[in-house]
Amino acid sequence: MSHEIAQLLEFQSIDHRLTEASERIKRLQRDRVRYEDKVVESKQSFAKKKEDLTHLEHDSLMKNLEVDELDANIRKYQHRLDTGIISFKEMEDLRAKIISERKRISEMEDEALQMMDTIVQDKEALAAAETALEQRLAELQDTLNEIDDQLRQTADSISELRDQRAALSDLMSEFLHSQYESLHKKFSDPIAAISHTTCSGCKLKLSGSTIERARGSLGIVACEHCSRILYIE
Ligand SMILES: [Zn+2]
């Protein structure tokens, strides 16, 4: 294999590694976004539980206040019954009101008790959820840190590869370099091996003379179909 072909293959290998590295960066960035979304989702789900509990506590307080209000009403009716000079009709009305308010109080007290039970259970569940959230966030942060490390490492290797590429292109003849660059715009593999009698790039059959010229040491030979630079393995 000629020195020039060896240089070109090295150049191509650097370009392959550069492509792999930039794909890796894209993949890592996508992963990063996915894990950041998970952080947001975990926090939101916990915040929702906390908010639900706050609403329940508020409802419970309101219910207790309502019970107190009904209780005050009953007292007021009772006082009027005990001390007021009222008609028989009014007395019947007040008694009926007292009975219905008492019934309502008893129902509401049951509801209030149930609510308070639920609040106790929800508070326990929320404390457990908070512990789980902290653990989850720590795990996610570890993963994010790992991704950031990999991103830094990949960015470092990209800049190393670019340096290598620049150094190698300085060593190559300008003609060879520009030929490679123009082929590289079209193909990820501008340098193709001759496999049996075909170009391994475009898979088309090569003429005998092309193969002969590639075997010899008379400079660079291009595929007659795709223009890739050919070499014998
Ligand atoms: Zn070809």
Residues whose N, C-alpha, C, O or C-beta is under 5 A from the ligand:
A	BS01	ZN	C199 G201 C202 C223 H225 C226 S227 R228
